[in-house]
């Protein structure tokens, strides 16, 4: 786990990066990566903001297709956040969707 100062600095850098990426291409892979990383960093301290960032990342990932492995990556992070918030039903649904995607990807 990052110390609070390191976490805040990382969050600031990711937010600066997000600003740049959104000006260039708001639906790019790199924008989705930055959004997901911000969501992970916000995690338990700001769960609502974290979920907003993760959902934005998920929307971008779904542009590549609902069965894309990157969609599964974001869903895992959403499930972790839901689990931290003791929303086990939502977390289980996310994990089920991840398993469905992985089964399709693996054949």
C-alpha positions in Angstrom: 0.0 0.0 0.0 1.1 3.5 -0.8 1.7 6.0 2.0 -0.8 8.8 2.0 1.7 11.4 0.5 2.7 9.0 -2.2 -0.9 8.1 -2.9 -1.9 11.8 -3.2 1.1 12.5 -5.5 0.2 9.5 -7.7 -3.4 10.6 -7.8 -2.4 14.2 -8.8 -0.2 12.8 -11.6 -2.9 10.5 -12.9 -5.4 13.4 -12.9 -2.9 15.6 -14.9 -2.4 12.7 -17.3 -6.2 12.2 -17.6 -6.6 15.8 -18.5 -4.1 15.5 -21.3 -5.5 12.2 -22.6 -9.0 13.5 -22.7 -8.0 16.4 -24.8 -6.3 14.1 -27.3 -8.8 11.2 -27.4 -11.3 10.7 -24.6 -12.0 7.1 -25.8 -8.4 5.9 -26.1 -6.9 2.9 -24.4 -4.6 5.2 -22.4 -7.5 7.2 -21.2 -9.2 4.0 -20.0 -6.0 3.0 -18.2 -5.7 6.3 -16.4 -9.3 6.2 -15.4 -9.0 2.7 -14.0 -5.8 3.6 -12.1 -7.5 6.7 -10.5 -10.4 4.5 -9.5 -8.1 2.0 -7.9 -6.2 4.7 -6.0 -9.4 6.3 -4.8 -10.7 2.9 -3.7 -11.9 2.8 -0.1 -11.3 6.5 0.7 -13.7 7.8 -1.9 -15.7 4.8 -3.1 -18.3 6.9 -5.1 -15.6 8.8 -7.0 -13.7 5.5 -7.5 -16.7 3.8 -8.9 -17.4 6.8 -11.3 -13.8 6.5 -12.7 -14.1 2.7 -13.0 -17.4 3.0 -14.8 -16.0 5.5 -17.3 -13.1 3.2 -17.9 -15.5 0.3 -18.5 -17.5 2.4 -21.0 -14.4 3.0 -23.0 -13.3 -0.6 -22.8 -16.7 -1.8 -24.0 -16.1 0.1 -27.3 -13.7 -2.7 -28.1 -16.5 -5.2 -27.5 -18.3 -6.5 -24.4 -16.3 -9.7 -24.4 -12.9 -8.0 -24.6 -10.4 -9.0 -21.9 -9.9 -5.4 -20.9 -13.6 -5.3 -19.9 -12.9 -8.2 -17.6 -10.0 -6.3 -16.0 -12.2 -3.3 -15.1 -15.0 -5.6 -13.9 -12.5 -7.2 -11.5 -11.7 -3.8 -10.0 -15.4 -2.9 -9.8 -16.0 -6.2 -8.0 -13.2 -5.5 -5.5 -14.6 -2.1 -4.8 -18.1 -3.5 -4.3 -16.8 -6.2 -2.0 -15.0 -3.5 0.1 -18.4 -1.8 0.4 -20.0 -5.1 1.4 -22.1 -5.2 -1.7 -21.5 -8.9 -2.2 -24.4 -9.4 -4.7 -23.0 -6.8 -7.1 -19.5 -8.1 -6.6 -20.6 -11.7 -7.4 -22.4 -10.4 -10.6 -19.2 -8.7 -11.7 -17.2 -11.9 -11.1 -19.7 -14.0 -13.0 -19.4 -11.6 -15.9 -15.6 -11.9 -15.8 -15.9 -15.7 -15.8 -18.3 -15.5 -18.8 -15.9 -13.3 -20.7 -12.9 -15.5 -19.9 -14.8 -18.7 -21.0 -15.6 -17.0 -24.3 -12.0 -15.8 -24.7 -10.5 -19.2 -23.9 -13.0 -21.1 -26.1 
